[in-house]
């Protein structure tokens, strides 16, 4: 069952990445299709359109940008797997909240450091009720995950 789940996950990654070799019928030489699939909006293939916009405002991505994003996501998966393996290895030698608080502190330190190192990124504040609902749902899911992790018998 685990191998089947792994293959399904890998297939999902391929669908998200949309490699040009498999999806050649979607590629065009003069424009890049937006991630939303709306072909009415296109940016130049060289990616120079409004380079000072916030990342959330981009309507289209290039295959190279999509591939690099998938690579970064897979790197994050490796980090998460390492974190879970380490937590499992620690076992009952430390209280689970220690690792949760340690993770929160490191996230804060890394976020502040990167905001100082990359001032052009800036802070993106939610602007609509939909954005606040997304954040609330994400927070609830995180809280439930921590509660389920802490309540599992060891």
N, CA, C and O atoms as a GROMACS GRO file, in nm:
protein
  616
    1UNK      N    1   0.083  -0.120   0.000
    1UNK     CA    2   0.000   0.000   0.000
    1UNK      C    3   0.087   0.126   0.000
    1UNK      O    4   0.053   0.224  -0.066
    2UNK      N    5   0.199   0.122   0.074
    2UNK     CA    6   0.287   0.238   0.080
    2UNK      C    7   0.350   0.265  -0.056
    2UNK      O    8   0.365   0.380  -0.096
    3UNK      N    9   0.387   0.159  -0.128
    3UNK     CA   10   0.445   0.178  -0.260
    3UNK      C   11   0.343   0.234  -0.358
    3UNK      O   12   0.377   0.319  -0.440
    4UNK      N   13   0.221   0.189  -0.350
    4UNK     CA   14   0.116   0.242  -0.436
    4UNK      C   15   0.094   0.390  -0.406
    4UNK      O   16   0.080   0.472  -0.497
    5UNK      N   17   0.090   0.424  -0.279
    5UNK     CA   18   0.074   0.565  -0.240
    5UNK      C   19   0.192   0.649  -0.289
    5UNK      O   20   0.173   0.763  -0.332
    6UNK      N   21   0.312   0.594  -0.283
    6UNK     CA   22   0.430   0.667  -0.332
    6UNK      C   23   0.421   0.690  -0.482
    6UNK      O   24   0.454   0.799  -0.529
    7UNK      N   25   0.378   0.590  -0.557
    7UNK     CA   26   0.364   0.606  -0.702
    7UNK      C   27   0.255   0.708  -0.737
    7UNK      O   28   0.272   0.787  -0.829
    8UNK      N   29   0.146   0.705  -0.664
    8UNK     CA   30   0.040   0.803  -0.689
    8UNK      C   31   0.090   0.944  -0.658
    8UNK      O   32   0.061   1.038  -0.731
    9UNK      N   33   0.166   0.959  -0.550
    9UNK     CA   34   0.223   1.089  -0.515
    9UNK      C   35   0.319   1.136  -0.622
    9UNK      O   36   0.317   1.254  -0.660
   10UNK      N   37   0.405   1.047  -0.671
   10UNK     CA   38   0.499   1.084  -0.776
   10UNK      C   39   0.426   1.125  -0.903
   10UNK      O   40   0.466   1.220  -0.969
   11UNK      N   41   0.319   1.054  -0.936
   11UNK     CA   42   0.237   1.091  -1.052
   11UNK      C   43   0.176   1.230  -1.033
   11UNK      O   44   0.170   1.308  -1.128
   12UNK      N   45   0.132   1.260  -0.911
   12UNK     CA   46   0.079   1.393  -0.882
   12UNK      C   47   0.183   1.502  -0.897
   12UNK      O   48   0.154   1.610  -0.946
   13UNK      N   49   0.306   1.473  -0.856
   13UNK     CA   50   0.414   1.570  -0.873
   13UNK      C   51   0.438   1.595  -1.021
   13UNK      O   52   0.459   1.710  -1.062
   14UNK      N   53   0.435   1.490  -1.102
   14UNK     CA   54   0.455   1.507  -1.247
   14UNK      C   55   0.343   1.592  -1.306
   14UNK      O   56   0.369   1.678  -1.390
   15UNK      N   57   0.220   1.568  -1.263
   15UNK     CA   58   0.109   1.649  -1.314
   15UNK      C   59   0.121   1.795  -1.273
   15UNK      O   60   0.089   1.884  -1.351
   16UNK      N   61   0.167   1.820  -1.152
   16UNK     CA   62   0.184   1.958  -1.106
   16UNK      C   63   0.298   2.026  -1.179
   16UNK      O   64   0.287   2.142  -1.217
   17UNK      N   65   0.407   1.954  -1.200
   17UNK     CA   66   0.524   2.012  -1.266
   17UNK      C   67   0.499   2.039  -1.413
   17UNK      O   68   0.558   2.130  -1.470
   18UNK      N   69   0.412   1.963  -1.476
   18UNK     CA   70   0.381   1.975  -1.618
   18UNK      C   71   0.507   1.988  -1.703
   18UNK      O   72   0.528   2.092  -1.765
   19UNK      N   73   0.591   1.884  -1.708
   19UNK     CA   74   0.713   1.895  -1.787
   19UNK      C   75   0.681   1.914  -1.936
   19UNK      O   76   0.585   1.856  -1.988
   20UNK      N   77   0.762   1.995  -2.002
   20UNK     CA   78   0.737   2.028  -2.142
   20UNK      C   79   0.740   1.904  -2.229
   20UNK      O   80   0.667   1.895  -2.327
   21UNK      N   81   0.824   1.806  -2.195
   21UNK     CA   82   0.834   1.685  -2.276
   21UNK      C   83   0.703   1.607  -2.279
   21UNK      O   84   0.670   1.545  -2.380
   22UNK      N   85   0.628   1.608  -2.170
   22UNK     CA   86   0.500   1.537  -2.166
   22UNK      C   87   0.383   1.623  -2.210
   22UNK      O   88   0.282   1.572  -2.259
   23UNK      N   89   0.395   1.754  -2.194
   23UNK     CA   90   0.286   1.845  -2.225
   23UNK      C   91   0.326   1.941  -2.336
   23UNK      O   92   0.298   2.060  -2.328
   24UNK      N   93   0.391   1.888  -2.441
   24UNK     CA   94   0.440   1.972  -2.551
   24UNK      C   95   0.326   2.041  -2.625
   24UNK      O   96   0.346   2.149  -2.680
   25UNK      N   97   0.209   1.981  -2.627
   25UNK     CA   98   0.096   2.041  -2.699
   25UNK      C   99   0.048   2.170  -2.633
   25UNK      O  100  -0.023   2.247  -2.697
   26UNK      N  101   0.085   2.195  -2.507
   26UNK     CA  102   0.044   2.318  -2.438
   26UNK      C  103   0.144   2.431  -2.454
   26UNK      O  104   0.110   2.547  -2.427
   27UNK      N  105   0.266   2.401  -2.498
   27UNK     CA  106   0.370   2.504  -2.504
   27UNK      C  107   0.358   2.583  -2.632
   27UNK      O  108   0.323   2.530  -2.738
   28UNK      N  109   0.388   2.713  -2.623
   28UNK     CA  110   0.390   2.805  -2.736
   28UNK      C  111   0.522   2.878  -2.733
   28UNK      O  112   0.578   2.901  -2.625
   29UNK      N  113   0.574   2.916  -2.848
   29UNK     CA  114   0.705   2.979  -2.854
   29UNK      C  115   0.702   3.126  -2.816
   29UNK      O  116   0.802   3.178  -2.766
   30UNK      N  117   0.589   3.197  -2.838
   30UNK     CA  118   0.586   3.340  -2.814
   30UNK      C  119   0.520   3.380  -2.684
   30UNK      O  120   0.531   3.495  -2.642
   31UNK      N  121   0.451   3.288  -2.618
   31UNK     CA  122   0.386   3.323  -2.493
   31UNK      C  123   0.385   3.204  -2.398
   31UNK      O  124   0.408   3.090  -2.438
   32UNK      N  125   0.359   3.234  -2.271
   32UNK     CA  126   0.353   3.132  -2.167
   32UNK      C  127   0.211   3.128  -2.115
   32UNK      O  128   0.154   3.231  -2.079
   33UNK      N  129   0.152   3.008  -2.112
   33UNK     CA  130   0.017   2.997  -2.061
   33UNK      C  131   0.013   3.019  -1.911
   33UNK      O  132   0.103   2.974  -1.841
   34UNK      N  133  -0.087   3.088  -1.862
   34UNK     CA  134  -0.096   3.111  -1.718
   34UNK      C  135  -0.124   2.982  -1.642
   34UNK      O  136  -0.176   2.885  -1.697
   35UNK      N  137  -0.089   2.984  -1.515
   35UNK     CA  138  -0.108   2.867  -1.430
   35UNK      C  139  -0.256   2.835  -1.414
   35UNK      O  140  -0.292   2.720  -1.389
   36UNK      N  141  -0.342   2.936  -1.427
   36UNK     CA  142  -0.484   2.913  -1.410
   36UNK      C  143  -0.547   2.844  -1.529
   36UNK      O  144  -0.662   2.798  -1.522
   37UNK      N  145  -0.474   2.835  -1.641
   37UNK     CA  146  -0.527   2.771  -1.760
   37UNK      C  147  -0.602   2.868  -1.849
   37UNK      O  148  -0.653   2.826  -1.953
   38UNK      N  149  -0.612   2.996  -1.812
   38UNK     CA  150  -0.681   3.096  -1.892
   38UNK      C  151  -0.587   3.145  -2.001
   38UNK      O  152  -0.490   3.214  -1.971
   39UNK      N  153  -0.614   3.110  -2.125
   39UNK     CA  154  -0.522   3.142  -2.233
   39UNK      C  155  -0.536   3.286  -2.281
   39UNK      O  156  -0.463   3.326  -2.372
   40UNK      N  157  -0.626   3.366  -2.224
   40UNK     CA  158  -0.640   3.505  -2.265
   40UNK      C  159  -0.529   3.593  -2.208
   40UNK      O  160  -0.504   3.701  -2.260
   41UNK      N  161  -0.463   3.548  -2.101
   41UNK     CA  162  -0.360   3.624  -2.036
   41UNK      C  163  -0.226   3.557  -2.062
   41UNK      O  164  -0.212   3.437  -2.038
   42UNK      N  165  -0.129   3.632  -2.111
   42UNK     CA  166   0.003   3.574  -2.137
   42UNK      C  167   0.110   3.677  -2.107
   42UNK      O  168   0.088   3.797  -2.120
   43UNK      N  169   0.227   3.629  -2.067
   43UNK     CA  170   0.341   3.716  -2.045
   43UNK      C  171   0.448   3.676  -2.145
   43UNK      O  172   0.446   3.564  -2.196
   44UNK      N  173   0.542   3.766  -2.175
   44UNK     CA  174   0.648   3.731  -2.269
   44UNK      C  175   0.728   3.613  -2.218
   44UNK      O  176   0.742   3.592  -2.098
   45UNK      N  177   0.783   3.534  -2.313
   45UNK     CA  178   0.859   3.415  -2.276
   45UNK      C  179   0.986   3.448  -2.200
   45UNK      O  180   1.037   3.365  -2.126
   46UNK      N  181   1.040   3.571  -2.219
   46UNK     CA  182   1.162   3.607  -2.147
   46UNK      C  183   1.135   3.646  -2.003
   46UNK      O  184   1.230   3.667  -1.928
   47UNK      N  185   1.010   3.657  -1.962
   47UNK     CA  186   0.976   3.681  -1.822
   47UNK      C  187   1.003   3.821  -1.772
   47UNK      O  188   1.018   3.842  -1.652
   48UNK      N  189   1.010   3.920  -1.863
   48UNK     CA  190   1.046   4.056  -1.821
   48UNK      C  191   0.926   4.144  -1.789
   48UNK      O  192   0.943   4.261  -1.756
   49UNK      N  193   0.808   4.092  -1.798
   49UNK     CA  194   0.689   4.174  -1.774
   49UNK      C  195   0.675   4.205  -1.625
   49UNK      O  196   0.658   4.114  -1.544
   50UNK      N  197   0.682   4.333  -1.589
   50UNK     CA  198   0.661   4.379  -1.452
   50UNK      C  199   0.739   4.297  -1.350
   50UNK      O  200   0.679   4.228  -1.268
   51UNK      N  201   0.870   4.304  -1.355
   51UNK     CA  202   0.952   4.223  -1.265
   51UNK      C  203   0.946   4.272  -1.121
   51UNK      O  204   1.002   4.208  -1.032
   52UNK      N  205   0.879   4.385  -1.095
   52UNK     CA  206   0.870   4.438  -0.960
   52UNK      C  207   0.737   4.406  -0.892
   52UNK      O  208   0.709   4.458  -0.785
   53UNK      N  209   0.656   4.322  -0.952
   53UNK     CA  210   0.528   4.285  -0.892
   53UNK      C  211   0.548   4.183  -0.782
   53UNK      O  212   0.650   4.114  -0.777
   54UNK      N  213   0.451   4.174  -0.692
   54UNK     CA  214   0.453   4.072  -0.589
   54UNK      C  215   0.427   3.936  -0.653
   54UNK      O  216   0.359   3.927  -0.755
   55UNK      N  217   0.481   3.831  -0.593
   55UNK     CA  218   0.467   3.697  -0.648
   55UNK      C  219   0.321   3.655  -0.659
   55UNK      O  220   0.284   3.583  -0.751
   56UNK      N  221   0.238   3.699  -0.565
   56UNK     CA  222   0.098   3.659  -0.566
   56UNK      C  223   0.023   3.720  -0.684
   56UNK      O  224  -0.084   3.671  -0.720
   57UNK      N  225   0.077   3.825  -0.745
   57UNK     CA  226   0.008   3.893  -0.854
   57UNK      C  227   0.043   3.838  -0.991
   57UNK      O  228  -0.014   3.884  -1.090
   58UNK      N  229   0.134   3.741  -1.001
   58UNK     CA  230   0.170   3.685  -1.130
   58UNK      C  231   0.060   3.595  -1.180
   58UNK      O  232   0.006   3.513  -1.106
   59UNK      N  233   0.026   3.611  -1.307
   59UNK     CA  234  -0.080   3.532  -1.367
   59UNK      C  235  -0.026   3.410  -1.440
   59UNK      O  236  -0.101   3.315  -1.466
   60UNK      N  237   0.103   3.409  -1.474
   60UNK     CA  238   0.158   3.300  -1.554
   60UNK      C  239   0.296   3.264  -1.505
   60UNK      O  240   0.367   3.346  -1.446
   61UNK      N  241   0.335   3.140  -1.530
   61UNK     CA  242   0.467   3.092  -1.494
   61UNK      C  243   0.527   3.018  -1.612
   61UNK      O  244   0.455   2.961  -1.695
   62UNK      N  245   0.658   3.018  -1.619
   62UNK     CA  246   0.727   2.945  -1.725
   62UNK      C  247   0.751   2.802  -1.678
   62UNK      O  248   0.746   2.774  -1.558
   63UNK      N  249   0.777   2.711  -1.771
   63UNK     CA  250   0.809   2.574  -1.729
   63UNK      C  251   0.932   2.567  -1.638
   63UNK      O  252   0.936   2.484  -1.548
   64UNK      N  253   1.030   2.652  -1.662
   64UNK     CA  254   1.149   2.652  -1.575
   64UNK      C  255   1.113   2.696  -1.433
   64UNK      O  256   1.162   2.638  -1.336
   65UNK      N  257   1.028   2.797  -1.421
   65UNK     CA  258   0.985   2.842  -1.289
   65UNK      C  259   0.905   2.733  -1.219
   65UNK      O  260   0.922   2.711  -1.099
   66UNK      N  261   0.819   2.666  -1.292
   66UNK     CA  262   0.739   2.558  -1.235
   66UNK      C  263   0.830   2.444  -1.188
   66UNK      O  264   0.809   2.389  -1.080
   67UNK      N  265   0.930   2.408  -1.270
   67UNK     CA  266   1.022   2.299  -1.233
   67UNK      C  267   1.104   2.336  -1.110
   67UNK      O  268   1.125   2.253  -1.022
   68UNK      N  269   1.150   2.462  -1.103
   68UNK     CA  270   1.228   2.502  -0.985
   68UNK      C  271   1.140   2.504  -0.860
   68UNK      O  272   1.187   2.471  -0.751
   69UNK      N  273   1.013   2.542  -0.874
   69UNK     CA  274   0.922   2.540  -0.758
   69UNK      C  275   0.898   2.398  -0.709
   69UNK      O  276   0.893   2.374  -0.589
   70UNK      N  277   0.884   2.305  -0.802
   70UNK     CA  278   0.867   2.165  -0.762
   70UNK      C  279   0.993   2.114  -0.695
   70UNK      O  280   0.985   2.038  -0.598
   71UNK      N  281   1.110   2.155  -0.745
   71UNK     CA  282   1.237   2.115  -0.681
   71UNK      C  283   1.248   2.167  -0.539
   71UNK      O  284   1.291   2.094  -0.449
   72UNK      N  285   1.209   2.293  -0.518
   72UNK     CA  286   1.211   2.349  -0.383
   72UNK      C  287   1.112   2.276  -0.293
   72UNK      O  288   1.142   2.250  -0.176
   73UNK      N  289   0.995   2.242  -0.347
   73UNK     CA  290   0.895   2.169  -0.268
   73UNK      C  291   0.947   2.031  -0.230
   73UNK      O  292   0.927   1.986  -0.118
   74UNK      N  293   1.014   1.962  -0.323
   74UNK     CA  294   1.070   1.830  -0.292
   74UNK      C  295   1.182   1.840  -0.189
   74UNK      O  296   1.198   1.751  -0.106
   75UNK      N  297   1.259   1.948  -0.195
   75UNK     CA  298   1.361   1.973  -0.093
   75UNK      C  299   1.294   1.989   0.044
   75UNK      O  300   1.344   1.940   0.145
   76UNK      N  301   1.181   2.059   0.047
   76UNK     CA  302   1.105   2.073   0.171
   76UNK      C  303   1.052   1.940   0.221
   76UNK      O  304   1.047   1.917   0.342
   77UNK      N  305   1.012   1.853   0.129
   77UNK     CA  306   0.964   1.720   0.168
   77UNK      C  307   1.078   1.642   0.234
   77UNK      O  308   1.057   1.574   0.334
   78UNK      N  309   1.198   1.652   0.178
   78UNK     CA  310   1.313   1.585   0.240
   78UNK      C  311   1.340   1.640   0.380
   78UNK      O  312   1.371   1.565   0.472
   79UNK      N  313   1.328   1.772   0.394
   79UNK     CA  314   1.346   1.832   0.527
   79UNK      C  315   1.241   1.784   0.626
   79UNK      O  316   1.273   1.754   0.741
   80UNK      N  317   1.116   1.778   0.581
   80UNK     CA  318   1.009   1.730   0.669
   80UNK      C  319   1.030   1.584   0.707
   80UNK      O  320   1.008   1.545   0.821
   81UNK      N  321   1.073   1.503   0.611
   81UNK     CA  322   1.100   1.362   0.641
   81UNK      C  323   1.213   1.350   0.742
   81UNK      O  324   1.207   1.266   0.832
   82UNK      N  325   1.314   1.432   0.726
   82UNK     CA  326   1.424   1.432   0.824
   82UNK      C  327   1.377   1.475   0.962
   82UNK      O  328   1.420   1.420   1.063
   83UNK      N  329   1.289   1.576   0.966
   83UNK     CA  330   1.236   1.623   1.094
   83UNK      C  331   1.155   1.514   1.162
   83UNK      O  332   1.172   1.489   1.282
   84UNK      N  333   1.066   1.449   1.087
   84UNK     CA  334   0.984   1.343   1.148
   84UNK      C  335   1.070   1.224   1.192
   84UNK      O  336   1.044   1.163   1.295
   85UNK      N  337   1.173   1.193   1.113
   85UNK     CA  338   1.262   1.084   1.152
   85UNK      C  339   1.336   1.118   1.281
   85UNK      O  340   1.352   1.033   1.368
   86UNK      N  341   1.382   1.243   1.292
   86UNK     CA  342   1.452   1.287   1.412
   86UNK      C  343   1.360   1.285   1.533
   86UNK      O  344   1.400   1.241   1.641
   87UNK      N  345   1.238   1.332   1.516
   87UNK     CA  346   1.141   1.332   1.627
   87UNK      C  347   1.112   1.189   1.671
   87UNK      O  348   1.102   1.160   1.790
   88UNK      N  349   1.098   1.101   1.574
   88UNK     CA  350   1.073   0.960   1.607
   88UNK      C  351   1.193   0.900   1.682
   88UNK      O  352   1.176   0.821   1.775
   89UNK      N  353   1.315   0.940   1.640
   89UNK     CA  354   1.437   0.889   1.703
   89UNK      C  355   1.448   0.940   1.848
   89UNK      O  356   1.494   0.868   1.936
   90UNK      N  357   1.407   1.066   1.870
   90UNK     CA  358   1.412   1.122   2.006
   90UNK      C  359   1.316   1.046   2.097
   90UNK      O  360   1.348   1.016   2.212
   91UNK      N  361   1.198   1.014   2.044
   91UNK     CA  362   1.101   0.934   2.118
   91UNK      C  363   1.055   0.999   2.247
   91UNK      O  364   1.019   1.117   2.249
   92UNK      N  365   1.058   0.922   2.356
   92UNK     CA  366   1.008   0.970   2.485
   92UNK      C  367   1.115   1.041   2.566
   92UNK      O  368   1.091   1.078   2.681
   93UNK      N  369   1.232   1.061   2.508
   93UNK     CA  370   1.339   1.128   2.584
   93UNK      C  371   1.314   1.276   2.603
   93UNK      O  372   1.376   1.339   2.688
   94UNK      N  373   1.223   1.335   2.524
   94UNK     CA  374   1.189   1.477   2.538
   94UNK      C  375   1.039   1.492   2.513
   94UNK      O  376   0.978   1.414   2.440
   95UNK      N  377   0.981   1.594   2.575
   95UNK     CA  378   0.839   1.621   2.557
   95UNK      C  379   0.815   1.670   2.414
   95UNK      O  380   0.897   1.745   2.362
   96UNK      N  381   0.705   1.630   2.350
   96UNK     CA  382   0.679   1.671   2.212
   96UNK      C  383   0.669   1.822   2.192
   96UNK      O  384   0.702   1.872   2.084
   97UNK      N  385   0.625   1.895   2.294
   97UNK     CA  386   0.614   2.040   2.278
   97UNK      C  387   0.750   2.107   2.263
   97UNK      O  388   0.759   2.218   2.210
   98UNK      N  389   0.856   2.042   2.308
   98UNK     CA  390   0.990   2.099   2.291
   98UNK      C  391   1.022   2.110   2.143
   98UNK      O  392   1.071   2.214   2.098
   99UNK      N  393   0.995   2.006   2.066
   99UNK     CA  394   1.025   2.011   1.923
   99UNK      C  395   0.931   2.107   1.851
   99UNK      O  396   0.972   2.173   1.755
  100UNK      N  397   0.806   2.117   1.894
  100UNK     CA  398   0.713   2.212   1.832
  100UNK      C  399   0.761   2.355   1.856
  100UNK      O  400   0.763   2.436   1.763
  101UNK      N  401   0.799   2.387   1.980
  101UNK     CA  402   0.847   2.521   2.010
  101UNK      C  403   0.980   2.550   1.941
  101UNK      O  404   1.004   2.661   1.895
  102UNK      N  405   1.068   2.450   1.935
  102UNK     CA  406   1.196   2.466   1.865
  102UNK      C  407   1.172   2.498   1.718
  102UNK      O  408   1.238   2.586   1.663
  103UNK      N  409   1.079   2.428   1.655
  103UNK     CA  410   1.045   2.454   1.515
  103UNK      C  411   0.992   2.596   1.498
  103UNK      O  412   1.030   2.665   1.403
  104UNK      N  413   0.905   2.641   1.586
  104UNK     CA  414   0.848   2.776   1.577
  104UNK      C  415   0.957   2.882   1.591
  104UNK      O  416   0.956   2.981   1.519
  105UNK      N  417   1.049   2.860   1.682
  105UNK     CA  418   1.159   2.957   1.700
  105UNK      C  419   1.246   2.964   1.575
  105UNK      O  420   1.279   3.073   1.530
  106UNK      N  421   1.282   2.848   1.520
  106UNK     CA  422   1.365   2.847   1.399
  106UNK      C  423   1.293   2.910   1.280
  106UNK      O  424   1.356   2.980   1.201
  107UNK      N  425   1.163   2.886   1.267
  107UNK     CA  426   1.086   2.950   1.159
  107UNK      C  427   1.088   3.102   1.173
  107UNK      O  428   1.103   3.173   1.073
  108UNK      N  429   1.074   3.150   1.295
  108UNK     CA  430   1.078   3.294   1.319
  108UNK      C  431   1.215   3.351   1.284
  108UNK      O  432   1.223   3.455   1.218
  109UNK      N  433   1.321   3.286   1.329
  109UNK     CA  434   1.457   3.334   1.301
  109UNK      C  435   1.485   3.336   1.152
  109UNK      O  436   1.536   3.434   1.099
  110UNK      N  437   1.453   3.227   1.083
  110UNK     CA  438   1.479   3.219   0.939
  110UNK      C  439   1.395   3.322   0.863
  110UNK      O  440   1.445   3.386   0.770
  111UNK      N  441   1.268   3.339   0.901
  111UNK     CA  442   1.182   3.436   0.833
  111UNK      C  443   1.233   3.578   0.849
  111UNK      O  444   1.238   3.653   0.752
  112UNK      N  445   1.270   3.616   0.970
  112UNK     CA  446   1.321   3.752   0.993
  112UNK      C  447   1.452   3.773   0.918
  112UNK      O  448   1.472   3.878   0.857
  113UNK      N  449   1.540   3.673   0.921
  113UNK     CA  450   1.668   3.685   0.849
  113UNK      C  451   1.645   3.702   0.700
  113UNK      O  452   1.709   3.787   0.638
  114UNK      N  453   1.556   3.625   0.642
  114UNK     CA  454   1.533   3.635   0.498
  114UNK      C  455   1.461   3.765   0.461
  114UNK      O  456   1.482   3.820   0.353
  115UNK      N  457   1.375   3.815   0.550
  115UNK     CA  458   1.310   3.943   0.521
  115UNK      C  459   1.410   4.057   0.522
  115UNK      O  460   1.396   4.153   0.446
  116UNK      N  461   1.512   4.047   0.606
  116UNK     CA  462   1.617   4.149   0.608
  116UNK      C  463   1.710   4.131   0.487
  116UNK      O  464   1.751   4.229   0.425
  117UNK      N  465   1.742   4.006   0.454
  117UNK     CA  466   1.833   3.978   0.342
  117UNK      C  467   1.768   4.006   0.207
  117UNK      O  468   1.838   4.044   0.112
  118UNK      N  469   1.640   3.989   0.196
  118UNK     CA  470   1.567   4.010   0.070
  118UNK      C  471   1.456   4.114   0.090
  118UNK      O  472   1.339   4.077   0.095
  119UNK      N  473   1.491   4.241   0.101
  119UNK     CA  474   1.388   4.342   0.130
  119UNK      C  475   1.285   4.359   0.017
  119UNK      O  476   1.176   4.410   0.042
  120UNK      N  477   1.318   4.317  -0.106
  120UNK     CA  478   1.222   4.331  -0.215
  120UNK      C  479   1.104   4.236  -0.202
  120UNK      O  480   1.001   4.258  -0.266
  121UNK      N  481   1.117   4.132  -0.121
  121UNK     CA  482   1.007   4.038  -0.101
  121UNK      C  483   0.896   4.105  -0.020
  121UNK      O  484   0.779   4.095  -0.057
  122UNK      N  485   0.932   4.171   0.088
  122UNK     CA  486   0.833   4.244   0.167
  122UNK      C  487   0.738   4.153   0.243
  122UNK      O  488   0.758   4.031   0.249
  123UNK      N  489   0.637   4.214   0.300
  123UNK     CA  490   0.535   4.142   0.376
  123UNK      C  491   0.405   4.150   0.298
  123UNK      O  492   0.365   4.258   0.254
  124UNK      N  493   0.340   4.038   0.283
  124UNK     CA  494   0.213   4.035   0.213
  124UNK      C  495   0.102   4.013   0.316
  124UNK      O  496   0.092   3.907   0.376
  125UNK      N  497   0.020   4.114   0.334
  125UNK     CA  498  -0.089   4.108   0.431
  125UNK      C  499  -0.217   4.065   0.357
  125UNK      O  500  -0.244   4.114   0.248
  126UNK      N  501  -0.294   3.975   0.415
  126UNK     CA  502  -0.419   3.934   0.349
  126UNK      C  503  -0.508   4.054   0.323
  126UNK      O  504  -0.525   4.141   0.409
  127UNK      N  505  -0.565   4.059   0.203
  127UNK     CA  506  -0.645   4.174   0.163
  127UNK      C  507  -0.794   4.147   0.157
  127UNK      O  508  -0.875   4.240   0.152
  128UNK      N  509  -0.832   4.019   0.156
  128UNK     CA  510  -0.974   3.989   0.140
  128UNK      C  511  -1.017   3.884   0.243
  128UNK      O  512  -0.934   3.821   0.309
  129UNK      N  513  -1.147   3.868   0.254
  129UNK     CA  514  -1.202   3.767   0.344
  129UNK      C  515  -1.159   3.628   0.301
  129UNK      O  516  -1.135   3.541   0.385
  130UNK      N  517  -1.149   3.606   0.170
  130UNK     CA  518  -1.105   3.478   0.118
  130UNK      C  519  -0.964   3.444   0.167
  130UNK      O  520  -0.937   3.331   0.207
  131UNK      N  521  -0.872   3.543   0.164
  131UNK     CA  522  -0.735   3.523   0.213
  131UNK      C  523  -0.734   3.490   0.362
  131UNK      O  524  -0.660   3.402   0.406
  132UNK      N  525  -0.816   3.562   0.440
  132UNK     CA  526  -0.823   3.535   0.584
  132UNK      C  527  -0.880   3.396   0.610
  132UNK      O  528  -0.838   3.329   0.704
  133UNK      N  529  -0.976   3.353   0.529
  133UNK     CA  530  -1.032   3.218   0.545
  133UNK      C  531  -0.927   3.112   0.516
  133UNK      O  532  -0.918   3.012   0.586
  134UNK      N  533  -0.845   3.135   0.411
  134UNK     CA  534  -0.736   3.042   0.382
  134UNK      C  535  -0.640   3.031   0.500
  134UNK      O  536  -0.602   2.921   0.540
  135UNK      N  537  -0.602   3.145   0.557
  135UNK     CA  538  -0.510   3.144   0.671
  135UNK      C  539  -0.572   3.078   0.793
  135UNK      O  540  -0.505   3.002   0.864
  136UNK      N  541  -0.698   3.105   0.817
  136UNK     CA  542  -0.766   3.043   0.931
  136UNK      C  543  -0.772   2.891   0.913
  136UNK      O  544  -0.746   2.817   1.008
  137UNK      N  545  -0.807   2.845   0.794
  137UNK     CA  546  -0.813   2.701   0.767
  137UNK      C  547  -0.675   2.637   0.784
  137UNK      O  548  -0.663   2.528   0.839
  138UNK      N  549  -0.571   2.705   0.736
  138UNK     CA  550  -0.435   2.654   0.751
  138UNK      C  551  -0.397   2.644   0.899
  138UNK      O  552  -0.336   2.546   0.941
  139UNK      N  553  -0.433   2.746   0.977
  139UNK     CA  554  -0.403   2.743   1.121
  139UNK      C  555  -0.477   2.631   1.192
  139UNK      O  556  -0.421   2.564   1.279
  140UNK      N  557  -0.604   2.611   1.156
  140UNK     CA  558  -0.682   2.503   1.218
  140UNK      C  559  -0.621   2.367   1.184
  140UNK      O  560  -0.609   2.281   1.270
  141UNK      N  561  -0.584   2.348   1.056
  141UNK     CA  562  -0.523   2.221   1.016
  141UNK      C  563  -0.391   2.197   1.091
  141UNK      O  564  -0.362   2.085   1.133
  142UNK      N  565  -0.312   2.302   1.106
  142UNK     CA  566  -0.186   2.288   1.180
  142UNK      C  567  -0.210   2.253   1.325
  142UNK      O  568  -0.141   2.168   1.381
  143UNK      N  569  -0.308   2.318   1.387
  143UNK     CA  570  -0.340   2.289   1.526
  143UNK      C  571  -0.388   2.146   1.543
  143UNK      O  572  -0.346   2.077   1.636
  144UNK      N  573  -0.476   2.100   1.452
  144UNK     CA  574  -0.527   1.963   1.459
  144UNK      C  575  -0.412   1.864   1.441
  144UNK      O  576  -0.406   1.763   1.511
  145UNK      N  577  -0.319   1.893   1.347
  145UNK     CA  578  -0.207   1.803   1.325
  145UNK      C  579  -0.120   1.791   1.451
  145UNK      O  580  -0.079   1.681   1.488
  146UNK      N  581  -0.093   1.904   1.515
  146UNK     CA  582  -0.012   1.900   1.637
  146UNK      C  583  -0.084   1.824   1.746
  146UNK      O  584  -0.023   1.742   1.816
  147UNK      N  585  -0.213   1.848   1.762
  147UNK     CA  586  -0.292   1.778   1.866
  147UNK      C  587  -0.294   1.628   1.839
  147UNK      O  588  -0.282   1.548   1.933
  148UNK      N  589  -0.310   1.588   1.713
  148UNK     CA  590  -0.313   1.445   1.680
  148UNK      C  591  -0.176   1.383   1.702
  148UNK      O  592  -0.167   1.269   1.748
  149UNK      N  593  -0.070   1.456   1.672
  149UNK     CA  594   0.065   1.405   1.691
  149UNK      C  595   0.096   1.387   1.839
  149UNK      O  596   0.157   1.288   1.879
  150UNK      N  597   0.054   1.483   1.921
  150UNK     CA  598   0.082   1.476   2.064
  150UNK      C  599  -0.002   1.370   2.135
  150UNK      O  600   0.040   1.318   2.238
  151UNK      N  601  -0.118   1.340   2.081
  151UNK     CA  602  -0.207   1.246   2.150
  151UNK      C  603  -0.186   1.101   2.109
  151UNK      O  604  -0.248   1.011   2.166
  152UNK      N  605  -0.100   1.076   2.010
  152UNK     CA  606  -0.075   0.938   1.968
  152UNK      C  607   0.002   0.863   2.075
  152UNK      O  608   0.098   0.915   2.132
  153UNK      N  609  -0.039   0.740   2.102
  153UNK     CA  610   0.039   0.660   2.198
  153UNK      C  611   0.174   0.620   2.139
  153UNK      O  612   0.184   0.588   2.020
  154UNK      N  613   0.274   0.623   2.220
  154UNK     CA  614   0.409   0.591   2.173
  154UNK      C  615   0.441   0.446   2.200
  154UNK      O  616   0.551   0.400   2.167
   0.00000   0.00000   0.00000
